[in-house]
Amino acid sequence: MPGPGSLLAMTCYVIALRGLPTATVSTYAYVNPVVAVALGWLLLGERLTPPAILGGAVVLACVVLLLTSRSR
């Protein structure tokens, strides 16, 4: 049986699909790992390496470019 976090995430995903373009909602797949690494660092004290920071920045920059280019 899925946990409460999974149920909440799926509910939010379905609500987002109803109100936003599919291409916009699909960017969650790119942002989720960046959020997971950031939460691990903030909440669990995990070590952030320069390559992880650079990779996260590249992912976020690409998602921003993708979303801003679609809105034009």
PDB file with SEQRES, HELIX, SHEET and CRYST1 records, atoms N, CA, C and O in Angstrom:
SEQRES   1 A   72  MET PRO GLY PRO GLY SER LEU LEU ALA MET THR CYS TYR          
SEQRES   2 A   72  VAL ILE ALA LEU ARG GLY LEU PRO THR ALA THR VAL SER          
SEQRES   3 A   72  THR TYR ALA TYR VAL ASN PRO VAL VAL ALA VAL ALA LEU          
SEQRES   4 A   72  GLY TRP LEU LEU LEU GLY GLU ARG LEU THR PRO PRO ALA          
SEQRES   5 A   72  ILE LEU GLY GLY ALA VAL VAL LEU ALA CYS VAL VAL LEU          
SEQRES   6 A   72  LEU LEU THR SER ARG SER ARG                                  
HELIX    1 AA1 PRO A    4  GLY A   19  1                                  16    
HELIX    2 AA2 THR A   22  VAL A   25  1                                   4    
HELIX    3 AA3 TYR A   28  LEU A   44  1                                  17    
HELIX    4 AA4 PRO A   50  ARG A   70  1                                  21    
CRYST1    1.000    1.000    1.000  90.00  90.00  90.00 P 1           1          
ATOM      1  N   MET A   1       0.851  -1.178   0.000  1.00  0.00           N  
ATOM      2  CA  MET A   1       0.000   0.000   0.000  1.00  0.00           C  
ATOM      3  C   MET A   1       0.895   1.239   0.000  1.00  0.00           C  
ATOM      4  O   MET A   1       1.869   1.303   0.749  1.00  0.00           O  
ATOM      5  N   PRO A   2       0.564   2.221  -0.839  1.00  0.00           N  
ATOM      6  CA  PRO A   2       1.383   3.438  -0.886  1.00  0.00           C  
ATOM      7  C   PRO A   2       1.283   4.223   0.418  1.00  0.00           C  
ATOM      8  O   PRO A   2       0.267   4.196   1.112  1.00  0.00           O  
ATOM      9  N   GLY A   3       2.372   4.920   0.724  1.00  0.00           N  
ATOM     10  CA  GLY A   3       2.397   5.739   1.927  1.00  0.00           C  
ATOM     11  C   GLY A   3       1.685   7.060   1.718  1.00  0.00           C  
ATOM     12  O   GLY A   3       1.299   7.389   0.596  1.00  0.00           O  
ATOM     13  N   PRO A   4       1.509   7.820   2.787  1.00  0.00           N  
ATOM     14  CA  PRO A   4       0.811   9.098   2.682  1.00  0.00           C  
ATOM     15  C   PRO A   4       1.518  10.087   1.762  1.00  0.00           C  
ATOM     16  O   PRO A   4       0.862  10.867   1.072  1.00  0.00           O  
ATOM     17  N   GLY A   5       2.835  10.064   1.745  1.00  0.00           N  
ATOM     18  CA  GLY A   5       3.578  10.968   0.866  1.00  0.00           C  
ATOM     19  C   GLY A   5       3.303  10.676  -0.601  1.00  0.00           C  
ATOM     20  O   GLY A   5       3.146  11.592  -1.409  1.00  0.00           O  
ATOM     21  N   SER A   6       3.246   9.394  -0.936  1.00  0.00           N  
ATOM     22  CA  SER A   6       2.954   9.002  -2.319  1.00  0.00           C  
ATOM     23  C   SER A   6       1.544   9.398  -2.723  1.00  0.00           C  
ATOM     24  O   SER A   6       1.318   9.869  -3.838  1.00  0.00           O  
ATOM     25  N   LEU A   7       0.603   9.208  -1.819  1.00  0.00           N  
ATOM     26  CA  LEU A   7      -0.782   9.590  -2.126  1.00  0.00           C  
ATOM     27  C   LEU A   7      -0.914  11.095  -2.309  1.00  0.00           C  
ATOM     28  O   LEU A   7      -1.625  11.558  -3.201  1.00  0.00           O  
ATOM     29  N   LEU A   8      -0.234  11.850  -1.472  1.00  0.00           N  
ATOM     30  CA  LEU A   8      -0.267  13.305  -1.602  1.00  0.00           C  
ATOM     31  C   LEU A   8       0.375  13.742  -2.920  1.00  0.00           C  
ATOM     32  O   LEU A   8      -0.152  14.605  -3.621  1.00  0.00           O  
ATOM     33  N   ALA A   9       1.505  13.143  -3.243  1.00  0.00           N  
ATOM     34  CA  ALA A   9       2.198  13.494  -4.483  1.00  0.00           C  
ATOM     35  C   ALA A   9       1.341  13.179  -5.706  1.00  0.00           C  
ATOM     36  O   ALA A   9       1.260  13.987  -6.631  1.00  0.00           O  
ATOM     37  N   MET A  10       0.710  12.024  -5.716  1.00  0.00           N  
ATOM     38  CA  MET A  10      -0.131  11.642  -6.856  1.00  0.00           C  
ATOM     39  C   MET A  10      -1.346  12.555  -6.964  1.00  0.00           C  
ATOM     40  O   MET A  10      -1.743  12.926  -8.068  1.00  0.00           O  
ATOM     41  N   THR A  11      -1.934  12.918  -5.841  1.00  0.00           N  
ATOM     42  CA  THR A  11      -3.068  13.835  -5.855  1.00  0.00           C  
ATOM     43  C   THR A  11      -2.663  15.193  -6.432  1.00  0.00           C  
ATOM     44  O   THR A  11      -3.371  15.764  -7.262  1.00  0.00           O  
ATOM     45  N   CYS A  12      -1.523  15.697  -5.985  1.00  0.00           N  
ATOM     46  CA  CYS A  12      -1.033  16.981  -6.507  1.00  0.00           C  
ATOM     47  C   CYS A  12      -0.750  16.887  -8.004  1.00  0.00           C  
ATOM     48  O   CYS A  12      -1.023  17.827  -8.750  1.00  0.00           O  
ATOM     49  N   TYR A  13      -0.206  15.761  -8.442  1.00  0.00           N  
ATOM     50  CA  TYR A  13       0.095  15.556  -9.859  1.00  0.00           C  
ATOM     51  C   TYR A  13      -1.178  15.580 -10.694  1.00  0.00           C  
ATOM     52  O   TYR A  13      -1.221  16.223 -11.743  1.00  0.00           O  
ATOM     53  N   VAL A  14      -2.206  14.891 -10.239  1.00  0.00           N  
ATOM     54  CA  VAL A  14      -3.469  14.841 -10.983  1.00  0.00           C  
ATOM     55  C   VAL A  14      -4.118  16.225 -11.026  1.00  0.00           C  
ATOM     56  O   VAL A  14      -4.647  16.631 -12.061  1.00  0.00           O  
ATOM     57  N   ILE A  15      -4.080  16.944  -9.917  1.00  0.00           N  
ATOM     58  CA  ILE A  15      -4.642  18.298  -9.892  1.00  0.00           C  
ATOM     59  C   ILE A  15      -3.877  19.202 -10.852  1.00  0.00           C  
ATOM     60  O   ILE A  15      -4.477  19.999 -11.573  1.00  0.00           O  
ATOM     61  N   ALA A  16      -2.541  19.077 -10.862  1.00  0.00           N  
ATOM     62  CA  ALA A  16      -1.729  19.883 -11.776  1.00  0.00           C  
ATOM     63  C   ALA A  16      -2.054  19.548 -13.229  1.00  0.00           C  
ATOM     64  O   ALA A  16      -2.117  20.444 -14.071  1.00  0.00           O  
ATOM     65  N   LEU A  17      -2.259  18.274 -13.526  1.00  0.00           N  
ATOM     66  CA  LEU A  17      -2.600  17.873 -14.902  1.00  0.00           C  
ATOM     67  C   LEU A  17      -3.920  18.482 -15.352  1.00  0.00           C  
ATOM     68  O   LEU A  17      -4.092  18.796 -16.530  1.00  0.00           O  
ATOM     69  N   ARG A  18      -4.837  18.647 -14.433  1.00  0.00           N  
ATOM     70  CA  ARG A  18      -6.141  19.226 -14.784  1.00  0.00           C  
ATOM     71  C   ARG A  18      -6.040  20.712 -15.085  1.00  0.00           C  
ATOM     72  O   ARG A  18      -6.810  21.230 -15.893  1.00  0.00           O  
ATOM     73  N   GLY A  19      -5.096  21.410 -14.444  1.00  0.00           N  
ATOM     74  CA  GLY A  19      -5.071  22.856 -14.575  1.00  0.00           C  
ATOM     75  C   GLY A  19      -3.912  23.430 -15.370  1.00  0.00           C  
ATOM     76  O   GLY A  19      -3.922  24.618 -15.694  1.00  0.00           O  
ATOM     77  N   LEU A  20      -2.916  22.621 -15.692  1.00  0.00           N  
ATOM     78  CA  LEU A  20      -1.729  23.109 -16.393  1.00  0.00           C  
ATOM     79  C   LEU A  20      -1.485  22.299 -17.652  1.00  0.00           C  
ATOM     80  O   LEU A  20      -1.964  21.170 -17.762  1.00  0.00           O  
ATOM     81  N   PRO A  21      -0.747  22.855 -18.603  1.00  0.00           N  
ATOM     82  CA  PRO A  21      -0.385  22.071 -19.786  1.00  0.00           C  
ATOM     83  C   PRO A  21       0.463  20.850 -19.393  1.00  0.00           C  
ATOM     84  O   PRO A  21       1.260  20.907 -18.456  1.00  0.00           O  
ATOM     85  N   THR A  22       0.278  19.777 -20.109  1.00  0.00           N  
ATOM     86  CA  THR A  22       1.004  18.537 -19.817  1.00  0.00           C  
ATOM     87  C   THR A  22       2.516  18.743 -19.854  1.00  0.00           C  
ATOM     88  O   THR A  22       3.234  18.184 -19.025  1.00  0.00           O  
ATOM     89  N   ALA A  23       3.002  19.528 -20.793  1.00  0.00           N  
ATOM     90  CA  ALA A  23       4.444  19.767 -20.892  1.00  0.00           C  
ATOM     91  C   ALA A  23       4.980  20.463 -19.648  1.00  0.00           C  
ATOM     92  O   ALA A  23       6.102  20.195 -19.219  1.00  0.00           O  
ATOM     93  N   THR A  24       4.196  21.340 -19.078  1.00  0.00           N  
ATOM     94  CA  THR A  24       4.607  22.030 -17.852  1.00  0.00           C  
ATOM     95  C   THR A  24       4.657  21.049 -16.686  1.00  0.00           C  
ATOM     96  O   THR A  24       5.615  21.047 -15.913  1.00  0.00           O  
ATOM     97  N   VAL A  25       3.639  20.226 -16.562  1.00  0.00           N  
ATOM     98  CA  VAL A  25       3.573  19.267 -15.460  1.00  0.00           C  
ATOM     99  C   VAL A  25       4.692  18.235 -15.581  1.00  0.00           C  
ATOM    100  O   VAL A  25       5.207  17.761 -14.569  1.00  0.00           O  
ATOM    101  N   SER A  26       5.067  17.888 -16.794  1.00  0.00           N  
ATOM    102  CA  SER A  26       6.098  16.861 -16.975  1.00  0.00           C  
ATOM    103  C   SER A  26       7.471  17.297 -16.483  1.00  0.00           C  
ATOM    104  O   SER A  26       8.349  16.455 -16.294  1.00  0.00           O  
ATOM    105  N   THR A  27       7.674  18.583 -16.272  1.00  0.00           N  
ATOM    106  CA  THR A  27       8.976  19.035 -15.784  1.00  0.00           C  
ATOM    107  C   THR A  27       9.250  18.584 -14.351  1.00  0.00           C  
ATOM    108  O   THR A  27      10.381  18.693 -13.876  1.00  0.00           O  
ATOM    109  N   TYR A  28       8.217  18.073 -13.651  1.00  0.00           N  
ATOM    110  CA  TYR A  28       8.433  17.586 -12.289  1.00  0.00           C  
ATOM    111  C   TYR A  28       9.488  16.475 -12.271  1.00  0.00           C  
ATOM    112  O   TYR A  28      10.235  16.337 -11.303  1.00  0.00           O  
ATOM    113  N   ALA A  29       9.543  15.694 -13.336  1.00  0.00           N  
ATOM    114  CA  ALA A  29      10.496  14.582 -13.388  1.00  0.00           C  
ATOM    115  C   ALA A  29      11.938  15.073 -13.350  1.00  0.00           C  
ATOM    116  O   ALA A  29      12.823  14.358 -12.880  1.00  0.00           O  
ATOM    117  N   TYR A  30      12.178  16.269 -13.835  1.00  0.00           N  
ATOM    118  CA  TYR A  30      13.526  16.836 -13.807  1.00  0.00           C  
ATOM    119  C   TYR A  30      13.820  17.519 -12.479  1.00  0.00           C  
ATOM    120  O   TYR A  30      14.956  17.507 -12.004  1.00  0.00           O  
ATOM    121  N   VAL A  31      12.799  18.109 -11.889  1.00  0.00           N  
ATOM    122  CA  VAL A  31      12.998  18.888 -10.664  1.00  0.00           C  
ATOM    123  C   VAL A  31      13.021  17.999  -9.418  1.00  0.00           C  
ATOM    124  O   VAL A  31      13.692  18.337  -8.442  1.00  0.00           O  
ATOM    125  N   ASN A  32      12.310  16.876  -9.427  1.00  0.00           N  
ATOM    126  CA  ASN A  32      12.242  16.011  -8.251  1.00  0.00           C  
ATOM    127  C   ASN A  32      13.609  15.600  -7.703  1.00  0.00           C  
ATOM    128  O   ASN A  32      13.810  15.698  -6.492  1.00  0.00           O  
ATOM    129  N   PRO A  33      14.554  15.147  -8.522  1.00  0.00           N  
ATOM    130  CA  PRO A  33      15.858  14.772  -7.966  1.00  0.00           C  
ATOM    131  C   PRO A  33      16.595  15.955  -7.332  1.00  0.00           C  
ATOM    132  O   PRO A  33      17.295  15.789  -6.333  1.00  0.00           O  
ATOM    133  N   VAL A  34      16.438  17.134  -7.908  1.00  0.00           N  
ATOM    134  CA  VAL A  34      17.090  18.325  -7.353  1.00  0.00           C  
ATOM    135  C   VAL A  34      16.489  18.633  -5.977  1.00  0.00           C  
ATOM    136  O   VAL A  34      17.214  18.962  -5.038  1.00  0.00           O  
ATOM    137  N   VAL A  35      15.171  18.525  -5.867  1.00  0.00           N  
ATOM    138  CA  VAL A  35      14.507  18.762  -4.588  1.00  0.00           C  
ATOM    139  C   VAL A  35      14.940  17.703  -3.571  1.00  0.00           C  
ATOM    140  O   VAL A  35      15.169  18.027  -2.406  1.00  0.00           O  
ATOM    141  N   ALA A  36      15.052  16.462  -3.992  1.00  0.00           N  
ATOM    142  CA  ALA A  36      15.463  15.382  -3.087  1.00  0.00           C  
ATOM    143  C   ALA A  36      16.875  15.620  -2.548  1.00  0.00           C  
ATOM    144  O   ALA A  36      17.129  15.423  -1.359  1.00  0.00           O  
ATOM    145  N   VAL A  37      17.773  16.035  -3.404  1.00  0.00           N  
ATOM    146  CA  VAL A  37      19.148  16.319  -2.965  1.00  0.00           C  
ATOM    147  C   VAL A  37      19.151  17.500  -2.000  1.00  0.00           C  
ATOM    148  O   VAL A  37      19.838  17.468  -0.979  1.00  0.00           O  
ATOM    149  N   ALA A  38      18.388  18.535  -2.319  1.00  0.00           N  
ATOM    150  CA  ALA A  38      18.327  19.712  -1.447  1.00  0.00           C  
ATOM    151  C   ALA A  38      17.743  19.359  -0.078  1.00  0.00           C  
ATOM    152  O   ALA A  38      18.242  19.828   0.945  1.00  0.00           O  
ATOM    153  N   LEU A  39      16.699  18.545  -0.048  1.00  0.00           N  
ATOM    154  CA  LEU A  39      16.116  18.136   1.227  1.00  0.00           C  
ATOM    155  C   LEU A  39      17.070  17.257   2.025  1.00  0.00           C  
ATOM    156  O   LEU A  39      17.143  17.367   3.248  1.00  0.00           O  
ATOM    157  N   GLY A  40      17.797  16.389   1.339  1.00  0.00           N  
ATOM    158  CA  GLY A  40      18.799  15.571   2.017  1.00  0.00           C  
ATOM    159  C   GLY A  40      19.866  16.431   2.667  1.00  0.00           C  
ATOM    160  O   GLY A  40      20.320  16.145   3.775  1.00  0.00           O  
ATOM    161  N   TRP A  41      20.257  17.470   1.981  1.00  0.00           N  
ATOM    162  CA  TRP A  41      21.260  18.390   2.522  1.00  0.00           C  
ATOM    163  C   TRP A  41      20.700  19.175   3.708  1.00  0.00           C  
ATOM    164  O   TRP A  41      21.339  19.284   4.755  1.00  0.00           O  
ATOM    165  N   LEU A  42      19.487  19.722   3.523  1.00  0.00           N  
ATOM    166  CA  LEU A  42      18.892  20.558   4.575  1.00  0.00           C  
ATOM    167  C   LEU A  42      18.469  19.765   5.807  1.00  0.00           C  
ATOM    168  O   LEU A  42      18.749  20.175   6.933  1.00  0.00           O  
ATOM    169  N   LEU A  43      17.806  18.644   5.604  1.00  0.00           N  
ATOM    170  CA  LEU A  43      17.208  17.920   6.721  1.00  0.00           C  
ATOM    171  C   LEU A  43      18.100  16.830   7.303  1.00  0.00           C  
ATOM    172  O   LEU A  43      18.037  16.545   8.499  1.00  0.00           O  
ATOM    173  N   LEU A  44      18.923  16.228   6.467  1.00  0.00           N  
ATOM    174  CA  LEU A  44      19.713  15.080   6.927  1.00  0.00           C  
ATOM    175  C   LEU A  44      21.205  15.359   7.010  1.00  0.00           C  
ATOM    176  O   LEU A  44      21.990  14.500   7.411  1.00  0.00           O  
ATOM    177  N   GLY A  45      21.585  16.572   6.625  1.00  0.00           N  
ATOM    178  CA  GLY A  45      23.001  16.925   6.708  1.00  0.00           C  
ATOM    179  C   GLY A  45      23.887  16.207   5.695  1.00  0.00           C  
ATOM    180  O   GLY A  45      25.091  16.068   5.910  1.00  0.00           O  
ATOM    181  N   GLU A  46      23.299  15.757   4.602  1.00  0.00           N  
ATOM    182  CA  GLU A  46      24.098  15.090   3.574  1.00  0.00           C  
ATOM    183  C   GLU A  46      25.050  16.083   2.922  1.00  0.00           C  
ATOM    184  O   GLU A  46      24.766  17.279   2.857  1.00  0.00           O  
ATOM    185  N   ARG A  47      26.167  15.585   2.447  1.00  0.00           N  
ATOM    186  CA  ARG A  47      27.193  16.432   1.848  1.00  0.00           C  
ATOM    187  C   ARG A  47      26.819  16.794   0.420  1.00  0.00           C  
ATOM    188  O   ARG A  47      26.422  15.930  -0.362  1.00  0.00           O  
ATOM    189  N   LEU A  48      26.944  18.065   0.083  1.00  0.00           N  
ATOM    190  CA  LEU A  48      26.733  18.535  -1.287  1.00  0.00           C  
ATOM    191  C   LEU A  48      28.099  18.683  -1.945  1.00  0.00           C  
ATOM    192  O   LEU A  48      28.985  19.347  -1.407  1.00  0.00           O  
ATOM    193  N   THR A  49      28.262  18.073  -3.088  1.00  0.00           N  
ATOM    194  CA  THR A  49      29.523  18.184  -3.817  1.00  0.00           C  
ATOM    195  C   THR A  49      29.373  19.210  -4.931  1.00  0.00           C  
ATOM    196  O   THR A  49      28.259  19.474  -5.383  1.00  0.00           O  
ATOM    197  N   PRO A  50      30.475  19.788  -5.376  1.00  0.00           N  
ATOM    198  CA  PRO A  50      30.395  20.740  -6.493  1.00  0.00           C  
ATOM    199  C   PRO A  50      29.711  20.164  -7.740  1.00  0.00           C  
ATOM    200  O   PRO A  50      28.916  20.867  -8.364  1.00  0.00           O  
ATOM    201  N   PRO A  51      29.992  18.910  -8.126  1.00  0.00           N  
ATOM    202  CA  PRO A  51      29.267  18.380  -9.297  1.00  0.00           C  
ATOM    203  C   PRO A  51      27.756  18.293  -9.073  1.00  0.00           C  
ATOM    204  O   PRO A  51      26.986  18.513 -10.007  1.00  0.00           O  
ATOM    205  N   ALA A  52      27.321  17.975  -7.850  1.00  0.00           N  
ATOM    206  CA  ALA A  52      25.882  17.897  -7.572  1.00  0.00           C  
ATOM    207  C   ALA A  52      25.249  19.290  -7.649  1.00  0.00           C  
ATOM    208  O   ALA A  52      24.145  19.449  -8.169  1.00  0.00           O  
ATOM    209  N   ILE A  53      25.953  20.287  -7.132  1.00  0.00           N  
ATOM    210  CA  ILE A  53      25.446  21.652  -7.197  1.00  0.00           C  
ATOM    211  C   ILE A  53      25.367  22.121  -8.646  1.00  0.00           C  
ATOM    212  O   ILE A  53      24.368  22.709  -9.060  1.00  0.00           O  
ATOM    213  N   LEU A  54      26.415  21.861  -9.407  1.00  0.00           N  
ATOM    214  CA  LEU A  54      26.428  22.242 -10.823  1.00  0.00           C  
ATOM    215  C   LEU A  54      25.319  21.532 -11.591  1.00  0.00           C  
ATOM    216  O   LEU A  54      24.617  22.153 -12.389  1.00  0.00           O  
ATOM    217  N   GLY A  55      25.163  20.242 -11.353  1.00  0.00           N  
ATOM    218  CA  GLY A  55      24.110  19.477 -12.030  1.00  0.00           C  
ATOM    219  C   GLY A  55      22.730  20.001 -11.705  1.00  0.00           C  
ATOM    220  O   GLY A  55      21.886  20.125 -12.592  1.00  0.00           O  
ATOM    221  N   GLY A  56      22.489  20.311 -10.432  1.00  0.00           N  
ATOM    222  CA  GLY A  56      21.197  20.869 -10.033  1.00  0.00           C  
ATOM    223  C   GLY A  56      20.938  22.215 -10.684  1.00  0.00           C  
ATOM    224  O   GLY A  56      19.821  22.504 -11.113  1.00  0.00           O  
ATOM    225  N   ALA A  57      21.978  23.038 -10.755  1.00  0.00           N  
ATOM    226  CA  ALA A  57      21.824  24.353 -11.383  1.00  0.00           C  
ATOM    227  C   ALA A  57      21.514  24.221 -12.872  1.00  0.00           C  
ATOM    228  O   ALA A  57      20.691  24.962 -13.408  1.00  0.00           O  
ATOM    229  N   VAL A  58      22.173  23.280 -13.531  1.00  0.00           N  
ATOM    230  CA  VAL A  58      21.919  23.060 -14.962  1.00  0.00           C  
ATOM    231  C   VAL A  58      20.484  22.582 -15.174  1.00  0.00           C  
ATOM    232  O   VAL A  58      19.792  23.061 -16.073  1.00  0.00           O  
ATOM    233  N   VAL A  59      20.042  21.643 -14.349  1.00  0.00           N  
ATOM    234  CA  VAL A  59      18.670  21.136 -14.475  1.00  0.00           C  
ATOM    235  C   VAL A  59      17.661  22.261 -14.272  1.00  0.00           C  
ATOM    236  O   VAL A  59      16.733  22.413 -15.067  1.00  0.00           O  
ATOM    237  N   LEU A  60      17.837  23.047 -13.217  1.00  0.00           N  
ATOM    238  CA  LEU A  60      16.894  24.134 -12.954  1.00  0.00           C  
ATOM    239  C   LEU A  60      16.910  25.187 -14.061  1.00  0.00           C  
ATOM    240  O   LEU A  60      15.859  25.697 -14.448  1.00  0.00           O  
ATOM    241  N   ALA A  61      18.097  25.513 -14.568  1.00  0.00           N  
ATOM    242  CA  ALA A  61      18.189  26.490 -15.662  1.00  0.00           C  
ATOM    243  C   ALA A  61      17.461  25.975 -16.906  1.00  0.00           C  
ATOM    244  O   ALA A  61      16.760  26.733 -17.578  1.00  0.00           O  
ATOM    245  N   CYS A  62      17.627  24.703 -17.206  1.00  0.00           N  
ATOM    246  CA  CYS A  62      16.966  24.131 -18.387  1.00  0.00           C  
ATOM    247  C   CYS A  62      15.451  24.112 -18.218  1.00  0.00           C  
ATOM    248  O   CYS A  62      14.722  24.388 -19.170  1.00  0.00           O  
ATOM    249  N   VAL A  63      14.971  23.792 -17.027  1.00  0.00           N  
ATOM    250  CA  VAL A  63      13.525  23.793 -16.789  1.00  0.00           C  
ATOM    251  C   VAL A  63      12.972  25.211 -16.926  1.00  0.00           C  
ATOM    252  O   VAL A  63      11.908  25.413 -17.512  1.00  0.00           O  
ATOM    253  N   VAL A  64      13.693  26.186 -16.386  1.00  0.00           N  
ATOM    254  CA  VAL A  64      13.254  27.583 -16.523  1.00  0.00           C  
ATOM    255  C   VAL A  64      13.216  27.984 -18.003  1.00  0.00           C  
ATOM    256  O   VAL A  64      12.255  28.611 -18.449  1.00  0.00           O  
ATOM    257  N   LEU A  65      14.245  27.629 -18.757  1.00  0.00           N  
ATOM    258  CA  LEU A  65      14.249  27.947 -20.197  1.00  0.00           C  
ATOM    259  C   LEU A  65      13.093  27.264 -20.911  1.00  0.00           C  
ATOM    260  O   LEU A  65      12.437  27.865 -21.761  1.00  0.00           O  
ATOM    261  N   LEU A  66      12.850  26.016 -20.564  1.00  0.00           N  
ATOM    262  CA  LEU A  66      11.749  25.273 -21.186  1.00  0.00           C  
ATOM    263  C   LEU A  66      10.412  25.938 -20.893  1.00  0.00           C  
ATOM    264  O   LEU A  66       9.597  26.119 -21.798  1.00  0.00           O  
ATOM    265  N   LEU A  67      10.184  26.298 -19.650  1.00  0.00           N  
ATOM    266  CA  LEU A  67       8.901  26.885 -19.277  1.00  0.00           C  
ATOM    267  C   LEU A  67       8.718  28.285 -19.836  1.00  0.00           C  
ATOM    268  O   LEU A  67       7.610  28.646 -20.231  1.00  0.00           O  
ATOM    269  N   THR A  68       9.777  29.080 -19.878  1.00  0.00           N  
ATOM    270  CA  THR A  68       9.632  30.434 -20.405  1.00  0.00           C  
ATOM    271  C   THR A  68       9.505  30.433 -21.922  1.00  0.00           C  
ATOM    272  O   THR A  68       8.842  31.305 -22.483  1.00  0.00           O  
ATOM    273  N   SER A  69      10.124  29.477 -22.592  1.00  0.00           N  
ATOM    274  CA  SER A  69      10.000  29.435 -24.058  1.00  0.00           C  
ATOM    275  C   SER A  69       8.613  28.965 -24.464  1.00  0.00           C  
ATOM    276  O   SER A  69       8.114  29.377 -25.512  1.00  0.00           O  
ATOM    277  N   ARG A  70       7.983  28.126 -23.676  1.00  0.00           N  
ATOM    278  CA  ARG A  70       6.629  27.651 -23.987  1.00  0.00           C  
ATOM    279  C   ARG A  70       5.592  28.730 -23.750  1.00  0.00           C  
ATOM    280  O   ARG A  70       4.540  28.716 -24.388  1.00  0.00           O  
ATOM    281  N   SER A  71       5.857  29.662 -22.853  1.00  0.00           N  
ATOM    282  CA  SER A  71       4.859  30.679 -22.543  1.00  0.00           C  
ATOM    283  C   SER A  71       4.822  31.801 -23.565  1.00  0.00           C  
ATOM    284  O   SER A  71       3.906  32.624 -23.540  1.00  0.00           O  
ATOM    285  N   ARG A  72       5.785  31.853 -24.454  1.00  0.00           N  
ATOM    286  CA  ARG A  72       5.803  32.910 -25.478  1.00  0.00           C  
ATOM    287  C   ARG A  72       4.920  32.594 -26.632  1.00  0.00           C  
ATOM    288  O   ARG A  72       4.827  33.382 -27.572  1.00  0.00           O  
TER     289      ARG A  72                                                      
END                                                                             
